[in-house]
Amino acid sequence: MASHARKNAARRQQNLTGTNRRAALQDIRNAVPPAPQTRNATRIPGGEAQAEVVPAELIALVQDSVHWERRHLDDAVNAARQHIESPANWHRLVLYALTDALTYNFLLVGALAAYLQEQGLDADLLRRHLQSPDPDRYINQEALDLLAGLMGRPVAEGQQEPTWHFIGRQIAECGAQQGDERHRSTQEGL
């Protein structure tokens, strides 16, 4: 019954404002400011917009990012429940956890958008996929570093490895190991 009441309330609100949840969400997306010092990823020669197979590194990145986002969202839920009697702790801890989850999400979206730009995906198509008028709004140096590490690109000689490059490399290595383990278990099952 409660879900019907919520749906009816949502319909009444939509009738009053003329905006449904999807449209309201798009308004929020459109208002997201560009990342500080947004970048365009450089197209990789020979990159194809429609690769035959999604690289395992990208799957590993999505899995890793979602794991950390989920962990921070769980922290927000737990903080919201545990600190209802202490508003100062409540808003501090809930907002810390939510902004940590948001940061992982922006980094993930930025790295994936940069990959697609490198592959030469049409900018209009990327705008539609990102549901954003600005396809590079999520792409910042950290996202580019993460993607470079993920794809095994070397750091320039004499330059210290950026943190997100290292993390991308670690995600790719762990993802490759998990893929090998899945392949072995599949082969053993045959």
N, C-alpha and C positions, 0 to 999 in steps of 0.2 A: 504494500500500500504506500509506503513512504516513497518508493521510486516513482509511482504514479503522481503523487503530490508534487514531487520535484519537477517531473516532466510538465505537468500542468502549469506550475509556476514559471517554468522556462518559456512555455508557449505564450503565457500572458505577457511576460517581459518582452518577448520578441514582437508581439503584436503592438505593445506600447512604443517600443523604440525603433522597430523596423529592422533590428539587427539580431541575427542569431549568433550562437556561440562561435561558429566557424568564422563569420565575418568579423566578430569582435576580436578573435584571436589574430586574424590577418591585420587588423588595425594596430595591434600591439607589435606584430612582426615588422610592419612598415615603419614603426616609430623607433625601432632598435637602432641606436646610433652605430656608425661604423666602428670597427675595432680601432684602437689607437694605432696609427701608422699602418693602415690597411695596405695590403700588397696584392698584386696579381701573381699567380704562379707562372713561371716560365714554361712555355710549351716544350715538352721533351720531343726531340726529333724521333720520328718513327712511332710515336704514341698514337694509338687508335682510339677514337671516341667510343667505339663499341667493341671493347675487348671481348674475347670469346669466354673468358672465365674471370671472375672477380679474384684478384690476388689474395692469397691466404693471409698476407700481412694486414690487409684491410679488414678482413673478418676478425682477425686477432685484435685489431685496434677497437673495433666495435664491441667485442666481448669484454675487453679490459676496461674500456671507458664506462660501459653500462654497469659493470661490476662496481666500480668506484662511485658512480652516480647513485646507484641503488644503496650503497653503503651510507653515503651522506644523506640521502632521503630518509633512510631508516633512522639515522641519528636525529634528523629533524623531527620525525614522528615521536621518537622516544623522549626527546627534550620537551616537546610540546605536552606530552602526557605527564612527565615527571616534575615539571616546574610550574604547574598552573598556580601554585600559591606564591610564586616569586616572579612577578612580571619582569623584573630586571634580568634575571637569569633566563627566563622564558624567551624574551625577544632576542637576547644576545646569542644564546645557543641555537635557537631555531634559525635565525638569520645566518649565522656562521655556516651551519650545515647546508642550508639552501643555496647560499652563494658558492660554496665549494662544489655542489652538484652542478650548478649552472656553469661554472668555469669549465668543468670537465665536458659538459655538453657543447659549449662554444668551441673548445679545443677540438673535439671530435668532428663537429660540423666543418670547422675551418680546414682541418687536415683532409677530409673527404672532398670538400669543394676545391681545394688546391690540387688534389690528385686529378679531379675531373678537368680542371683548367689545363693542367699539364698534358692530359690526354687529348686536348683539343675539343672538348665538348662545347657545342654552340652556347654562347653566352645567354641567349634567350631561353634555351632549354634549361640551363643551370639556374637562371632566375626562377623559372617555374618550379623546378625541383626544390629549391631553397625557399620558395614562396616569399621571395624578397625582391624588391626593385634593384637592389645593389648586390650583385653576385659575390663581390669580394669583401663584403662587410664582415665576414667571419674570419677572413684569412689575415693573420698577423704573423710576425716573425716566429712566435712560439709554435704555431700550427705548421709553418714551413719547416722548422727544425724537427718537429715530431715526425712529419712525413719523410724528411730526408733520412732520419735514423731508421724509420720503419722500412724504408726501401733499400737500406744498406748503402746509402751514398756516403762517401768519405768526407771528413771534415778537411777544410783547407789546411795545407801544411803549415805548421807553426801556430795554428789557431787552437785554442782550448775547446774541447767538445762541449757544446751547449747542453744544459740539463735535459731539455726536451728531446734533443737528438739521441742522447744516451737512453732515455726512457723509451723512445721509439725503437731503438735497436734491441732493447731488452724485451719489449712486447713481441717483436718479430721473432726473436730467438725462442721465446717461450711458446709462441704460436706454432712455430715449425716443429718443436719437440712434441707438442700435443698432437699435431697432424701426423707425425711419424708414429706415435703410439696408437692413434686411431687406425692408421694404415696397417700396422702390424697385427692389431687385434682383429681387423677385418680379414686379413690374409690367413690368420690362424683359424678363424671360423669357417673358412672354405674347406 
